[in-house]
Amino acid sequence: MVTRAELTSRLERAFLDHGYEHLTMTGLAKAVDVTRRTLYNYFSSKEDAFRFLIENVNAQAVEVGMASGRAALAAGRDPTEILATILDTRYGNTRRRLATSPHAIELNDQAFRRCRDLMIASATGFQAQLAGFITELEANRILQVKADIGPDALAQLLADGARGTNQSLPPVDPAKLHLRYRSMVRALLHGATELPV
């Protein structure tokens, strides 16, 4: 019997190695090292398996991202670094894994076409958790969000900025994503312009 975590890891490797379009259920079963019958016990189709993967990878990324932010907070990092760490872990780790695949563009396209509802649910849940964390940072006097912005709006802006960073053109080198997230967070928290003298 394969655990959910093992299955998620094996599915991710299979799709990264083979892409979506050219992978059949038979090929997918072979790639994840189970029989075709066993695979059909878990999933009714390749799309069902792909959706399972996207849902689980996103849930894990949110959990690990928030934990990394709490670790950065416990280590005494400043708000920019804390929030950039969350975003880099939540979004950057996925982007870095995807960058290892020759099928990255196809998989990204398939995720948006076949899993948009799951991605929206994940984004909404993550932004709610991030807003709650920002509220905690305010309560602990680590940062103060302007009243006309609020934690919910700041969480939305940070998440939008991270997703935009991932889709930026020319693409950001995956090894340098953390620097781009940090710059984006700094600009949102402290502003990027000032009035001319």
Salt bridges, closest charged atoms under 4 A:
GLU12 OE2 - ARG97 NE 2.72
ASP17 OD1 - ARG13 NH2 2.95
GLU47 OE1 - ARG114 NH1 3.08
GLU81 OE1 - ARG182 NE 2.81
ASP88 OD1 - ARG96 NH1 2.99
GLU106 OE1 - HIS103 ND1 3.90
ASP109 OD2 - ARG113 NE 3.04
ASP117 OD1 - ARG51 NH1 2.90
GLU136 OE1 - ARG70 NH1 2.87
ASP160 OD1 - ARG163 NH2 2.58
